[in-house]
Amino acid sequence: MVRRRTVLHILSSLIAWGTVGRKAAAQAVFGDEQTARVRALAGAVLPGEIGADGCTRAADRFMVWVRDYRAGAEADHEYGSSKLSRLPPSPTHHYAAQLDDLDRRTGGRRLGDAFASASLVDQQRAVTAAVLAAGVKELPARPDGGHIAADLMTHYFNSPDANDLAYRRAIGRFACRGLPESDKRPPVLARAGDAQ
Amino acid sequence: MKERYESDVCIIGGGISAAMLAWKLSEQCPGTSIMVVEAGDRAFDTDKRWVNRKRMLEYGENPWPGDFIADQSADGIISRSMVVGGSAMHWGGVTNRFSEEDTRLQSMFGLAVDWPLDWTELERYYCEAERRIGVSGEPSPLSEDARSEPYPMPGMPLSWNLLQLKDWAEKSGILFWGTPQAKNTRPYGGRGGCQRCDTCEVCPTQARYAPDFTFKRLLQSKAITLHDRTLVRKLTAAKGGGASPKIEAAHGVHRGRQDEPVEYRAKTFVIASGYAWSSHLLLLSASSRFPNGIANSSGLVGKYMTGHAFVQTQVELDADVYPGMNEQHSLISRQFFRADKSKPFVRHDLRVWESTVNREPRLRDDSGKFLLGDALLADWRARTRRATARVRAYYEVQPDRASELTLDPSKKNRHGDPLPKIVHRGDAPSLARRESTIEHIRSVFARMARNNGGAMGPLDIGRYWDHPGGGCRMGNDPATSVTDSFGRTHDHENLFVVGSPTLPTGGCTNGTLTFAALTLRSADHIASSTICSPPA
């Protein structure tokens, strides 16, 4: 019975943390000001080919992803293993500090808009230094909190849209496309903006 | 207070074998009371699959929430799925057949044992399993793979990518074709056609067969009673009957009412609990009368656990391939199912998939330069000019007696039952030829990689035996097997084990269709010999 209570306590803590933590994280990191900063970051780390609107959409999708993240949710159990796991805490823990750090690295005296108003070269220099300082060496499989820039990049570049953009074809990965035409080469993207 | 239920047939386990068995018995013996008892929950909420799929893709969440029992695990198992429908709820739907060689290893090669049944007869049950499950397939071009009936549905069309990879792979002189799949290429069996969503582990459209569909239909027609969330912990035998009494009852507990034991009484009991939990239940049922467990006079319950080993690699090549078109579909060659008797024994299948390995976005280029934005995209695009194929071979290993499932007293569930521990081990001939087998497969991979400027990556040697089975192997001799060819235990005439546990050897390709075919064969026998007469 003790063991059962312990398990229930852990579960209820996880649920509570997931609910409260998710809301708090979203509010703390992605208020209006933060939204603008994340969009600015997207302009620095995503391909120019998708345009400013594309960067904004990608940034907004990333923020929705973060908002809807469920810490402690059951993770897909790996085939070939008996292990069970749960999603780790939300990756947002250091996002606010990381955005502030990017402002400082672009010479801003006032936190909030220095990065956004820097040149693309300076922005990318700052991001490179910050991501390296955070010890991020590869794009993670999914955003993991290593650095918000790497997380934003991985969220976009691992998307079906980015896959289409890289191949310049309307592959539509993970879209339910039906079987007809699957034996044909995917059609050429009419323009980069199609991959949004 | 103990709950007690009586039925003509009590099926313990709720996976694909249980679904096939219940379905067929309900047809052959209308009016027969069939009770299905499954430890896991029902996952019948098909409307949630779209959302679950989305969260799996975006977050890596379990697309089958709650499809496990936290304290019901085992060392050595390869899937935690415990749910109505079993592991076939999230299977890839690949429905390869074994071949005649699998049933005659002793006669043809002097290895392991022959299966106690005739290939021609088993082939008919393969056809039936394909009809019931709904298999789409492209017939093998090899005469040894002759079929007595066409596939129920045309094969899954090869995607553009697979067509390019087939063109490449066949330059090696090896024939490839599409794998048969439990996926509808047209509406079939009350389910719609495949929409190529590419997440077959959770098919949002139900075009990929899963046993929940069968169970729901059987429940709607009141052909069965299903008790989910009920863990059967022990079988007990009737008094009398000497060393071979009938099984009298199955004892379990409802997971939501832990203090209320449940007892099932039936004329016939069928264990359809898969490779791990079938042997486990028989061993757990040990008593002073049966100190080694139920159905275990041979001492072989939990022995000869089967499966197949595997080796894979990634081959980089020149081909016009666009990852993401149908990553779940693959090519197969059955050419190496036929072991050359004039050479050292080696048997394996051969599969090819599109792959994204080395074709993914990355943060640094080969020189270590950090990449952002346009630079990252440019680096990615440069690498899309080549393609990657994943190539894999499942190779035959025959199990040793010590390839076993035992009860692990150090790990117990909440009821105090020791949990299983599975250790796979090849027999002496399998161990002796392991290196030469891997070398042979390496040479086959290299032969394929010689074309289209191919470059073969390192070999990845599998860490486990896939598509496991065994533990209650079938045979004619009660001293060397647990069940007869129909799954009837030698020790108890009203106790059967069906599906994967009965395999004497594990073949060299996906096993689910074989588990289903054997179960359907058992169903015929159970119906005719114990429950009813089959319809004329």
Interface residues (C-beta under 8 A of the other chain):
Chain A: R3 R4 V7 A44 V45 L46 P47 G48 E49 W65 Y69 R70 A73 E74 A75 D76 H77 Y79 G80 S81 S82 K83 L84 L87 Q124 V127 T128 V131 L132 V136 K137 E138 L139 A141 R142 A150 M153 F157 N158 P160 A162 N163 L165 A166 Y167 R169 I171 G172 R173 F174 A175 C176 R177 G178 L179 S182 D183 K184 R185 P186
Chain B: R55 M56 L57 E58 Y59 G60 E61 N62 P63 P65 G66 F68 A70 S73 A74 D75 G76 I77 I78 S79 R80 S81 M156 P157 L158 S159 W160 L163 T185 G193 C194 Q195 R196 C197 D198 T199 P204 T205 D320 Y322 P323 G324 M325 N326 E360 P361 R362 L363 R364 F370 L372 G373 D374 L376 L377 W380 R381 T384 R414 R463 Y464 D466
